[in-house]
Amino acid sequence: MTVTLDAPRSRPGTSDFGPLARRVREAGLLERRRGYYARAMGLNLAATAGTWAAVAWAGGSWWVLVLAVPLALLSGRTAFLGHDAGHRQIAASHRVNRWLGLLLGNLMLGMGYGWWNDKHNRHHANPNHVGKDPDVGEGVLVWTREQAAGRDGRVARWITRHQARLFFPLLLLEGLNLKVGSALHLRSRPGREKALEGALLGLHVVGYLGLAFALLSPGKAVALVLLHQALFGVHLGCAFAPNHKGMEMPGEGVRWDHLRRQVLTSRNVRGGVVTDWLLGGLNYQIEHHLFPSVPRANLRKLQPLVREHCARVGLPYAEAGLVESYRQALGHMHEVGAVLRS
């Protein structure tokens, strides 16, 4: 269900974000955590190599398909690290972050760094704003009643009517969708970037499929690849779904400052270290949107400052448990489809 708020507004000539930004800077939370990221990338790479070694060891049995679960989880870690590189959380240098994003995204996942970075930056600039945020653009799923009412075709309208129930099953295709979107985006890239990103995507396909078919029989290789990609899509979708769906969706003419634009459209997911690990720090969505360059390891420390500041300026701070956050997101999707069920 979409939240509708009469948001407190800043007094003319003032900024409610400035004092918070100063406190965050003085607390040292904007400083890079190179050691943390070096360990995270090293452990993730080692675990990925170890899991493929286990695939080779178990390749004679169909039980090898169980290893699609750790492969999907590790691919999720790689995606989260690529996300952090895109926000320049890892290194001070734009060039280093870009190369990390290319290696983590294009080479290791087959997901285009340039495509994702362009799309994700537009989302951060105008979260949940229809017409500006690509994450609430009309696609297989829709996010507003106006989008639902405009659906054409029997299949599209049926999907919209049942989109809340179909959400998780559709995530099984998200891993493939990310790869297809990345490849199609190359057509609009400049020559040198197209060549570099295309070459890395090609190396990923050759290396990934070559490894699977070298270690397994054709049938097992196809099954492992499909299951790996399906679970990877579900994992990423489960990390992104609770963040904004069902939160405020500003319309045309709405002018909020940075603090309100990010806080009112975002929802945090309550939890501990396991939730932090599973969701890659995206459970601190409010803090991440306010300070996208803050290293992931600092978000938990940042949260009390943001929560206290929101209370001070009279701004709602949305937070829910993991299951409740999904209930709210799916409730919004169900409500949007109601226009076609009536």
Secondary structure as the mmCIF struct_conf table of DSSP 4:
data_model
#
loop_
_struct_conf.conf_type_id
_struct_conf.id
_struct_conf.beg_label_comp_id
_struct_conf.beg_label_asym_id
_struct_conf.beg_label_seq_id
_struct_conf.end_label_comp_id
_struct_conf.end_label_asym_id
_struct_conf.end_label_seq_id
HELX_LH_PP_P HELX_LH_PP_P1 SER A 10 ARG A 11
TURN_TY1_P TURN_TY1_P1 PRO A 12 GLY A 13
BEND BEND1 ASP A 16 ASP A 16
HELX_RH_AL_P HELX_RH_AL_P1 PHE A 17 GLU A 26
TURN_TY1_P TURN_TY1_P2 ALA A 27 LEU A 30
BEND BEND2 GLU A 31 GLU A 31
HELX_RH_AL_P HELX_RH_AL_P2 ARG A 34 TRP A 57
TURN_TY1_P TURN_TY1_P3 ALA A 58 GLY A 60
BEND BEND3 SER A 61 SER A 61
HELX_RH_3T_P HELX_RH_3T_P1 TRP A 62 LEU A 67
HELX_RH_AL_P HELX_RH_AL_P3 ALA A 68 GLY A 86
TURN_TY1_P TURN_TY1_P4 HIS A 87 ARG A 88
BEND BEND4 ILE A 90 ILE A 90
BEND BEND5 ALA A 92 ALA A 92
HELX_RH_AL_P HELX_RH_AL_P4 HIS A 94 GLY A 101
HELX_RH_PI_P HELX_RH_PI_P1 LEU A 102 LEU A 107
HELX_RH_AL_P HELX_RH_AL_P5 MET A 108 LEU A 109
HELX_RH_AL_P HELX_RH_AL_P6 TYR A 113 ALA A 125
BEND BEND6 ASN A 126 ASN A 126
TURN_TY1_P TURN_TY1_P5 PRO A 127 ASN A 128
TURN_TY1_P TURN_TY1_P6 VAL A 130 LYS A 132
HELX_RH_3T_P HELX_RH_3T_P2 PRO A 134 VAL A 136
BEND BEND7 GLY A 137 LEU A 141
BEND BEND8 THR A 144 THR A 144
HELX_RH_AL_P HELX_RH_AL_P7 ARG A 145 ALA A 149
TURN_TY1_P TURN_TY1_P7 GLY A 150 GLY A 150
BEND BEND9 GLY A 153 GLY A 153
HELX_RH_AL_P HELX_RH_AL_P8 ARG A 154 ARG A 161
TURN_TY1_P TURN_TY1_P8 HIS A 162 HIS A 162
HELX_RH_AL_P HELX_RH_AL_P9 GLN A 163 LEU A 171
TURN_TY1_P TURN_TY1_P9 LEU A 172 LEU A 173
HELX_RH_AL_P HELX_RH_AL_P10 GLU A 174 HIS A 185
HELX_RH_3T_P HELX_RH_3T_P3 LEU A 186 SER A 188
BEND BEND10 ARG A 189 ARG A 189
HELX_RH_AL_P HELX_RH_AL_P11 GLY A 191 LEU A 215
BEND BEND11 LEU A 216 LEU A 216
HELX_RH_AL_P HELX_RH_AL_P12 PRO A 218 PHE A 240
HELX_RH_3T_P HELX_RH_3T_P4 ALA A 241 ASN A 243
TURN_TY1_P TURN_TY1_P10 HIS A 244 GLY A 246
BEND BEND12 MET A 247 MET A 247
TURN_TY1_P TURN_TY1_P11 GLU A 252 GLY A 253
HELX_RH_AL_P HELX_RH_AL_P13 HIS A 258 VAL A 263
TURN_TY1_P TURN_TY1_P12 LEU A 264 THR A 265
STRN STRN1 ASN A 268 VAL A 269
HELX_RH_AL_P HELX_RH_AL_P14 VAL A 273 LEU A 278
TURN_TY1_P TURN_TY1_P13 LEU A 279 ASN A 283
HELX_RH_AL_P HELX_RH_AL_P15 GLN A 285 LEU A 290
BEND BEND13 PHE A 291 PHE A 291
TURN_TY1_P TURN_TY1_P14 PRO A 292 SER A 293
BEND BEND14 VAL A 294 VAL A 294
HELX_RH_3T_P HELX_RH_3T_P5 ARG A 296 ASN A 298
HELX_RH_AL_P HELX_RH_AL_P16 LEU A 299 VAL A 313
TURN_TY1_P TURN_TY1_P15 GLY A 314 GLY A 314
STRN STRN2 GLU A 319 ALA A 320
HELX_RH_AL_P HELX_RH_AL_P17 LEU A 322 ARG A 341
#
